Amino acid sequence: MARTDWTALVTDPAQEYLARSELERLGMHPYLPQVRRRWTAPHGRTKHLRNFPLFPRYIFIPLNDVDPSMFALCRGVRKYKPVVSDQSGRPWRVYNSHIQLIRTAEQLRHFDDTFQKGDKVQINNGLFEGIEAFLENSSNNMVELFAPLLGGARVKLPTHDISHAPAN
């Protein structure tokens, strides 16, 4: 199987999604890694989960798809030197295995910042599996939970062992 390496394109500010759709329109296969974060609309009060680019102003594209003449036709792609390259002008190379690691982490939601203090969560693994608790604190992929059972228990777990509690 042939290895397909990737490179990065520079987009105009806040134009990653437009650049992706334009590249797809031209038959290319871009990859835009995303992260989910809580977001509040201007003048809004409620928080919503929303996708954001994991690497703002950058989008990955297979080296086989690199065609500078086509980039001039794409809205959202930086017009002057759109391909990230070294000092000699060779495109910066990202191995396909690294892109696959990013894809896997994205699918497993390792990049997401979706939990906040006070959120009701459910424990998915270990001794307290199935128990609902409240988030007290989070840092470095670890969370501290308060589970109101037997007078209240405090538990420290990895973030990947919890999920949002199902709505009643």
Secondary structure, DSSP 4 states (H G I P E B T S, - for coil): -----EEEEEB-TT-HHHHHHHHHHTT---B--EEEEEEE-TT--SEEEEEEESSTTEEEEEGGG--HHHHTT-TTB-SSS-B-B-TTSPBP-B-HHHHHHHHHHHHTTSS-B---TT-EEEE-SSTTTT-EEEEEEEETTEEEEEE-STT-EEEEEEGGGEEEPPP-
